[in-house]
Amino acid sequence: MHVCYPLIRVTNLIGTFNSKCDLLQIKTRIHSSLCVFSANSAAAGAGIIFFLAFIPYFFIQPRYNELTFTEKLTTCLLSNTALALSSIQLAMWEGTGAGARWDNISTSASPDDPLTLQLIFLMFLLDAVLYTVLALYIEAVFPGEYGVPQPWYFPLMVILNP
């Protein structure tokens, strides 16, 4: 059985640091689908993609105080980054001496930061819904060996057909 997934290859990793932003510049090229002949290779590829979903946190963490509320919530659409932002919130609560408890998850640990643990938990639920819809769509379009594939535009067919 062949497992196909897109291979993301990092072509240049340049560690030049700018004195203003210390931004690690990464140039990537996304190659077309690469067929892999074993489940072990597919699992390794999934692990790499899982790690790549955590990379935005490395850019967010040094600039956390400069980010707007909307930008923080948008980065929570990647569950790995949301987990990292929740760890920042937990550290802020521990720094106050009160600690994070169920009675204070809806309030912010810092008066300057409107992001709360409750909002991050709600973003985790939204992530779960979005990932489920994405998985169902991919399963319908690429059903595997024993399924009938739907065209890529099949959700529009339901909407446009009366």
C-alpha positions as CSV (number, residue, x, y, z in Angstrom):
1,M,0.0,0.0,0.0
2,H,1.4,3.4,-0.9
3,V,1.0,6.4,1.4
4,C,1.4,9.8,-0.2
5,Y,2.0,13.0,1.6
6,P,3.5,16.4,0.6
7,L,7.1,16.7,1.5
8,I,8.2,20.0,2.9
9,R,11.9,20.5,2.4
10,V,13.9,23.2,4.0
11,T,16.2,24.4,1.3
12,N,18.1,27.2,3.1
13,L,18.4,27.7,6.8
14,I,20.0,31.0,7.4
15,G,20.7,32.0,10.9
16,T,21.4,35.7,10.3
17,F,20.2,37.8,13.2
18,N,19.0,41.3,12.8
19,S,19.7,43.5,15.8
20,K,16.1,44.8,15.6
21,C,14.1,41.6,15.4
22,D,16.5,38.6,15.7
23,L,14.3,36.7,13.2
24,L,15.5,33.4,12.0
25,Q,15.0,33.4,8.2
26,I,13.8,30.1,6.7
27,K,13.3,29.7,3.0
28,T,11.2,26.6,2.2
29,R,10.1,25.0,-1.0
30,I,7.1,22.7,-1.1
31,H,7.6,19.9,-3.5
32,S,4.8,17.9,-5.1
33,S,3.5,14.8,-3.4
34,L,6.1,12.1,-2.8
35,C,4.9,8.5,-2.6
36,V,6.3,6.6,0.4
37,F,6.2,2.9,0.5
38,S,6.1,2.3,4.2
39,A,4.0,3.4,7.2
40,N,7.2,4.2,9.1
41,S,8.2,6.9,6.6
42,A,4.7,8.3,6.7
43,A,4.8,8.5,10.5
44,A,8.2,10.2,10.3
45,G,6.7,12.7,7.9
46,A,3.7,13.3,10.2
47,G,6.1,13.9,13.1
48,I,8.0,16.5,11.1
49,I,4.8,18.3,10.1
50,F,3.8,18.2,13.8
51,F,7.1,19.9,14.8
52,L,6.8,22.4,12.0
53,A,3.4,23.5,13.4
54,F,5.3,24.5,16.6
55,I,7.7,26.8,14.8
56,P,5.5,29.9,14.9
57,Y,5.9,29.9,18.7
58,F,9.7,30.6,18.3
59,F,8.7,33.9,16.6
60,I,5.9,34.7,18.9
61,Q,7.7,34.2,22.3
62,P,10.2,37.1,22.0
63,R,7.5,39.5,20.7
64,Y,4.6,38.3,22.9
65,N,4.0,41.7,24.6
66,E,3.9,43.5,21.2
67,L,1.3,41.2,19.6
68,T,-2.3,42.3,19.4
69,F,-5.1,40.2,20.9
70,T,-6.3,39.2,17.4
71,E,-2.8,38.0,16.4
72,K,-2.5,35.9,19.6
73,L,-5.9,34.3,19.0
74,T,-5.1,33.7,15.3
75,T,-1.9,31.8,16.2
76,C,-4.0,29.6,18.5
77,L,-5.4,28.0,15.3
78,L,-2.3,25.8,15.4
79,S,-2.8,23.6,18.4
80,N,0.9,23.3,19.2
81,T,1.2,27.1,19.3
82,A,-1.9,27.3,21.5
83,L,-0.4,24.9,23.9
84,A,2.7,27.1,24.1
85,L,0.7,30.2,24.6
86,S,-1.2,28.4,27.4
87,S,2.1,27.6,29.0
88,I,2.9,31.4,28.9
89,Q,-0.4,32.1,30.6
90,L,0.3,29.4,33.3
91,A,3.7,30.9,33.9
92,M,2.2,34.4,34.3
93,W,-0.3,33.0,36.8
94,E,2.4,31.3,38.8
95,G,4.4,34.5,38.7
96,T,1.6,36.3,40.5
97,G,1.6,33.8,43.3
98,A,-2.1,32.9,42.8
99,G,-1.6,30.1,40.3
100,A,-4.1,29.1,37.6
101,R,-7.3,27.8,39.1
102,W,-10.7,27.0,37.6
103,D,-12.1,30.2,39.3
104,N,-9.6,32.5,37.6
105,I,-9.2,31.0,34.0
106,S,-11.6,33.7,32.6
107,T,-9.4,36.5,33.9
108,S,-6.0,37.5,32.7
109,A,-2.9,37.2,34.9
110,S,-1.6,40.5,33.5
111,P,-3.7,43.7,33.1
112,D,-1.8,44.4,29.9
113,D,-2.8,41.1,28.3
114,P,-6.4,40.4,27.4
115,L,-5.7,36.7,26.5
116,T,-7.0,34.3,29.1
117,L,-6.7,30.5,29.6
118,Q,-10.5,30.2,28.9
119,L,-10.0,31.8,25.5
120,I,-7.2,29.4,24.7
121,F,-9.3,26.4,25.8
122,L,-12.1,27.6,23.5
123,M,-9.5,27.9,20.7
124,F,-8.6,24.3,21.4
125,L,-12.2,23.3,20.9
126,L,-12.4,25.3,17.6
127,D,-9.1,23.6,16.5
128,A,-10.7,20.2,17.2
129,V,-13.8,21.1,15.0
130,L,-11.6,22.6,12.2
131,Y,-9.3,19.6,12.2
132,T,-12.2,17.2,12.2
133,V,-13.8,18.9,9.2
134,L,-10.5,18.9,7.4
135,A,-10.0,15.2,8.1
136,L,-13.5,14.4,6.9
137,Y,-12.9,16.4,3.7
138,I,-9.5,14.7,3.0
139,E,-11.0,11.3,3.7
140,A,-13.8,12.0,1.2
141,V,-11.5,13.3,-1.5
142,F,-8.7,10.7,-1.0
143,P,-10.6,7.7,0.4
144,G,-7.8,5.2,0.0
145,E,-7.9,1.8,-1.7
146,Y,-11.5,0.8,-1.1
147,G,-13.5,4.0,-1.3
148,V,-15.0,6.1,-4.1
149,P,-13.3,9.5,-4.3
150,Q,-15.4,12.6,-4.4
151,P,-14.3,15.5,-6.6
152,W,-12.4,18.2,-4.7
153,Y,-15.3,20.6,-5.0
154,F,-18.0,18.2,-3.6
155,P,-19.0,20.6,-0.7
156,L,-20.0,23.1,-3.4
157,M,-22.1,20.5,-5.2
158,V,-24.3,20.2,-2.1
159,I,-24.7,23.9,-1.9
160,L,-25.3,24.6,-5.6
161,N,-27.6,21.6,-6.4
162,P,-31.2,22.4,-5.3
